[in-house]
Amino acid sequence: MHIRVNGVSHDLQVARLAQALEVLGYRQAAVATAVNGVFVPAGAREELLLADGDALEILAPMQGG
C-alpha cells in the first residue's frame, strides 16, 4: 500500500495504523497521529484501517522553551 508519512511517500505492507507505526520505528514512541488530517487517539490505532493513498502525520512532543 502506498501512503504518505509526514509528506514522504512510503510503500508499506500493513493494514492498520498500529502496524504502520511499528514498521516505521515508532512502536513505543509517545507520538500523536493523524490520518488524512483527522486526529487518531492512541487507543484507536489498533483498529484503524489504512487505505492506499492515505496521508499519515506523526508528531513527537517537543521539550524546552
DSSP file (Angstrom, degrees, kcal/mol; ACC not computed):
  #  RESIDUE AA STRUCTURE BP1 BP2  ACC     N-H-->O    O-->H-N    N-H-->O    O-->H-N    TCO  KAPPA ALPHA  PHI   PSI    X-CA   Y-CA   Z-CA
    1    1 A M              0   0    0      0, 0.0    11,-2.7     0, 0.0     2,-0.6   0.000 360.0 360.0 360.0 140.0    0.0    0.0    0.0
    2    2 A H  E     +A   11   0A   0      9,-0.2    51,-3.8     7,-0.0     2,-0.3  -0.872 360.0 159.0-101.1 119.3    1.3    3.5   -0.9
    3    3 A I  E     -A   10   0A   0      7,-2.5     7,-2.8    -2,-0.6     2,-0.5  -0.924  37.5-122.2-133.7 162.4    0.9    6.1    1.9
    4    4 A R  E     -Ab   9  55A   0     50,-2.4    52,-3.7    -2,-0.3     2,-0.6  -0.919  21.3-164.9-105.4 129.8    2.5    9.5    2.7
    5    5 A V  E >  S-Ab   8  56A   0      3,-3.2     3,-1.9    -2,-0.5    52,-0.2  -0.957  77.2 -23.3-117.2 113.8    4.1    9.8    6.1
    6    6 A N  T 3  S-     0   0    0     50,-2.9    -1,-0.2    -2,-0.6    51,-0.1   0.871 130.0 -49.4  50.8  39.5    4.9   13.3    7.1
    7    7 A G  T 3  S+     0   0    0     49,-0.3     2,-0.4     1,-0.2    -1,-0.3   0.409 117.2 111.6  86.2  -1.3    4.9   14.2    3.4
    8    8 A V  E <   -A    5   0A   0     -3,-1.9    -3,-3.2     1,-0.0    -1,-0.2  -0.903  68.8-119.1-110.3 132.6    7.2   11.4    2.3
    9    9 A S  E     +A    4   0A   0     -2,-0.4     2,-0.3    -5,-0.2    -5,-0.2  -0.436  34.9 177.5 -70.8 138.5    6.0    8.5    0.2
   10   10 A H  E     -A    3   0A   0     -7,-2.8    -7,-2.5    -2,-0.1     2,-0.6  -0.994  25.9-145.7-139.3 143.9    6.2    5.0    1.6
   11   11 A D  E     +A    2   0A   0     -2,-0.3     2,-0.4    -9,-0.2    -9,-0.2  -0.955  31.7 175.6-107.5 112.5    5.2    1.6    0.4
   12   12 A L        -     0   0    0    -11,-2.7     2,-0.7    -2,-0.6     8,-0.1  -0.915  33.6-145.8-121.3 144.6    4.1   -0.5    3.4
   13   13 A Q        +     0   0    0     -2,-0.4     2,-0.3     7,-0.0   -11,-0.0  -0.544  64.4 108.5-104.3  64.2    2.6   -3.9    3.6
   14   14 A V        -     0   0    0     -2,-0.7    -2,-0.1     1,-0.1     3,-0.1  -0.893  52.3-159.0-134.4 162.8    0.4   -3.3    6.6
   15   15 A A  S    S+     0   0    0     -2,-0.3    35,-3.0     1,-0.1     2,-0.3   0.689  72.5  52.4-111.9 -30.7   -3.4   -2.9    7.1
   16   16 A R  B  > S-E   49   0B   0     33,-0.3     4,-2.0     1,-0.1    33,-0.2  -0.758  77.0-121.2-116.8 156.3   -3.7   -1.0   10.4
   17   17 A L  H  > S+     0   0    0     31,-2.2     4,-2.4    28,-0.4     5,-0.2   0.898 112.4  55.5 -59.9 -42.9   -2.2    2.2   11.8
   18   18 A A  H  > S+     0   0    0     27,-1.8     4,-1.8     1,-0.2    -1,-0.2   0.886 107.8  49.6 -59.4 -38.9   -0.6    0.5   14.7
   19   19 A Q  H  > S+     0   0    0     26,-0.3     4,-2.5     2,-0.2    -1,-0.2   0.899 109.1  51.9 -66.2 -40.9    1.3   -1.8   12.3
   20   20 A A  H  X S+     0   0    0     -4,-2.0     4,-2.2     1,-0.2    -2,-0.2   0.916 108.1  51.6 -62.1 -43.0    2.5    1.1   10.2
   21   21 A L  H  <>S+     0   0    0     -4,-2.4     5,-3.3     1,-0.2     4,-0.4   0.891 110.5  49.1 -61.5 -39.3    3.8    2.8   13.3
   22   22 A E  H ><5S+     0   0    0     -4,-1.8     3,-1.3     4,-0.2     5,-0.4   0.942 111.6  47.7 -65.5 -46.9    5.7   -0.3   14.3
   23   23 A V  H 3<5S+     0   0    0     -4,-2.5    -2,-0.2     1,-0.3    -1,-0.2   0.854 111.0  52.6 -61.6 -35.5    7.2   -0.8   10.8
   24   24 A L  T 3<5S-     0   0    0     -4,-2.2    -1,-0.3    -5,-0.2    -2,-0.2   0.476 122.9-104.3 -82.9  -1.7    8.2    2.9   10.7
   25   25 A G  T < 5S+     0   0    0     -3,-1.3    -3,-0.2    -4,-0.4     3,-0.2   0.665  92.3 110.7  92.2  17.3   10.0    2.6   14.1
   26   26 A Y      < +     0   0    0     -5,-3.3     3,-0.4    -6,-0.2    -4,-0.2   0.040  32.2 126.7-109.2  25.2    7.5    4.3   16.3
   27   27 A R  S    S+     0   0    0     -5,-0.4    -1,-0.1    -6,-0.3    -5,-0.1   0.893  88.0  15.1 -53.2 -51.8    6.4    1.2   18.2
   28   28 A Q  S    S+     0   0    0     -3,-0.2    -1,-0.2    -6,-0.1     2,-0.1   0.333  99.1 121.8-106.7   5.3    7.0    2.5   21.8
   29   29 A A        -     0   0    0     -3,-0.4     2,-1.1     1,-0.1    -3,-0.1  -0.398  66.5-123.7 -74.0 145.3    7.3    6.2   21.0
   30   30 A A        +     0   0    0     -2,-0.1     2,-0.3    31,-0.1    -1,-0.1  -0.773  56.8 146.8 -86.0  99.1    5.0    8.8   22.6
   31   31 A V        -     0   0    0     -2,-1.1     2,-0.4    29,-0.2    29,-0.2  -0.902  47.4-127.7-133.3 159.5    3.6   10.4   19.4
   32   32 A A  E     -C   59   0A   0     27,-3.0    27,-2.8    -2,-0.3     2,-0.4  -0.856  30.0-158.9-102.2 145.5    0.4   12.0   18.2
   33   33 A T  E     -CD  58  40A   0      7,-0.6     7,-3.0    -2,-0.4     2,-0.3  -0.945  15.1-179.0-129.7 149.1   -1.1   10.6   14.9
   34   34 A A  E     -CD  57  39A   0     23,-1.9    23,-2.9    -2,-0.4     2,-0.5  -0.993  11.9-156.2-141.7 141.5   -3.5   11.9   12.3
   35   35 A V  E >  S-CD  56  38A   0      3,-2.3     3,-1.6    -2,-0.3    21,-0.2  -0.982  82.9 -13.4-120.0 122.6   -4.7   10.2    9.2
   36   36 A N  T 3  S-     0   0    0     19,-3.3    -1,-0.2    -2,-0.5    20,-0.1   0.860 131.7 -52.2  53.4  39.3   -6.0   12.4    6.4
   37   37 A G  T 3  S+     0   0    0     18,-0.4     2,-0.5     1,-0.2    -1,-0.3   0.477 113.3 117.1  82.7   3.1   -6.0   15.4    8.8
   38   38 A V  E <   -D   35   0A   0     -3,-1.6    -3,-2.3     2,-0.0    -1,-0.2  -0.921  68.3-119.3-110.5 123.2   -8.1   13.6   11.4
   39   39 A F  E     -D   34   0A   0     -2,-0.5    -5,-0.3    -5,-0.2    -7,-0.0  -0.294  24.0-158.3 -57.5 136.4   -6.5   13.1   14.9
   40   40 A V  E     -D   33   0A   0     -7,-3.0    -7,-0.6     8,-0.0     5,-0.1  -0.962  13.2-136.4-120.3 112.1   -6.3    9.4   15.8
   41   41 A P    >>  -     0   0    0      0, 0.0     3,-2.0     0, 0.0     4,-0.5  -0.280  24.5-111.2 -65.0 154.2   -6.1    8.7   19.6
   42   42 A A  G >4 S+     0   0    0      1,-0.3     3,-1.2     2,-0.2     4,-0.4   0.851 116.5  58.9 -54.2 -38.2   -3.6    6.0   20.7
   43   43 A G  G 34 S+     0   0    0      1,-0.2    -1,-0.3     2,-0.1     4,-0.2   0.650 104.9  50.3 -67.9 -15.1   -6.4    3.7   21.8
   44   44 A A  G X> S+     0   0    0     -3,-2.0     4,-1.5     1,-0.1     3,-0.5   0.472  83.9  89.6-100.5  -3.8   -7.8    3.7   18.2
   45   45 A R  T << S+     0   0    0     -3,-1.2   -27,-1.8    -4,-0.5   -28,-0.4   0.835  81.8  56.7 -67.5 -33.4   -4.7    2.8   16.3
   46   46 A E  T 34 S+     0   0    0     -4,-0.4    -1,-0.2     1,-0.2    -2,-0.1   0.830 115.2  38.2 -65.2 -31.6   -5.1   -1.0   16.5
   47   47 A E  T <4 S+     0   0    0     -3,-0.5     2,-0.5    -4,-0.2    -2,-0.2   0.684  89.0 104.1 -94.7 -20.5   -8.5   -0.8   14.9
   48   48 A L     <  -     0   0    0     -4,-1.5   -31,-2.2     1,-0.1     2,-0.4  -0.505  60.0-149.7 -73.9 118.9   -7.9    2.0   12.3
   49   49 A L  B     -E   16   0B   0     -2,-0.5   -33,-0.3   -33,-0.2     2,-0.2  -0.715   8.2-142.4 -86.8 133.0   -7.5    0.5    8.8
   50   50 A L        -     0   0    0    -35,-3.0     2,-0.3    -2,-0.4   -47,-0.0  -0.614  12.2-153.6 -89.7 154.4   -5.3    2.4    6.4
   51   51 A A    >   -     0   0    0     -2,-0.2     3,-2.2   -49,-0.0   -36,-0.0  -0.923  33.5 -83.7-126.3 153.9   -6.1    2.7    2.7
   52   52 A D  T 3  S+     0   0    0     -2,-0.3   -49,-0.2     1,-0.3    -1,-0.0  -0.312 117.1  23.7 -54.2 130.8   -3.9    3.2   -0.3
   53   53 A G  T 3  S+     0   0    0    -51,-3.8    -1,-0.3     1,-0.3   -50,-0.2   0.376  86.5 147.5  92.8  -3.7   -3.2    6.9   -0.7
   54   54 A D    <   -     0   0    0     -3,-2.2   -50,-2.4   -52,-0.3     2,-0.6  -0.248  43.9-134.2 -62.9 153.5   -3.8    7.9    2.9
   55   55 A A  E     -b    4   0A   0    -52,-0.2   -19,-3.3   -50,-0.0     2,-0.5  -0.961  21.1-166.3-111.6 118.5   -1.7   10.7    4.4
   56   56 A L  E     -bC   5  35A   0    -52,-3.7   -50,-2.9    -2,-0.6     2,-0.5  -0.898   4.1-164.8-108.2 130.0   -0.3    9.9    7.9
   57   57 A E  E     - C   0  34A   0    -23,-2.9   -23,-1.9    -2,-0.5     2,-0.5  -0.963   2.5-170.0-113.3 131.3    1.1   12.5   10.2
   58   58 A I  E     - C   0  33A   0     -2,-0.5     2,-0.5   -25,-0.2   -25,-0.2  -0.984   6.5-173.5-122.1 120.1    3.3   11.5   13.1
   59   59 A L  E     - C   0  32A   0    -27,-2.8   -27,-3.0    -2,-0.5    -2,-0.0  -0.960   9.2-156.9-121.2 127.3    4.1   14.2   15.6
   60   60 A A        -     0   0    0     -2,-0.5   -29,-0.2   -29,-0.2     2,-0.0  -0.797  29.6-108.1 -98.1 141.5    6.5   13.8   18.6
   61   61 A P        -     0   0    0      0, 0.0     2,-0.4     0, 0.0   -31,-0.1  -0.358  32.1-141.0 -66.3 148.9    6.2   16.1   21.6
   62   62 A M        -     0   0    0      2,-0.1     2,-0.3    -2,-0.0     0, 0.0  -0.867   9.9-153.3-112.1 146.3    9.0   18.7   21.9
   63   63 A Q        +     0   0    0     -2,-0.4     2,-0.2     2,-0.0     0, 0.0  -0.796  48.8  56.2-113.9 160.1   10.6   19.8   25.2
   64   64 A G              0   0    0     -2,-0.3    -2,-0.1     1,-0.1     0, 0.0  -0.678 360.0 360.0 116.8-171.9   12.3   23.0   26.1
   65   65 A G              0   0    0     -2,-0.2    -1,-0.1     0, 0.0    -2,-0.0   0.409 360.0 360.0-164.8 360.0   11.2   26.6   26.0
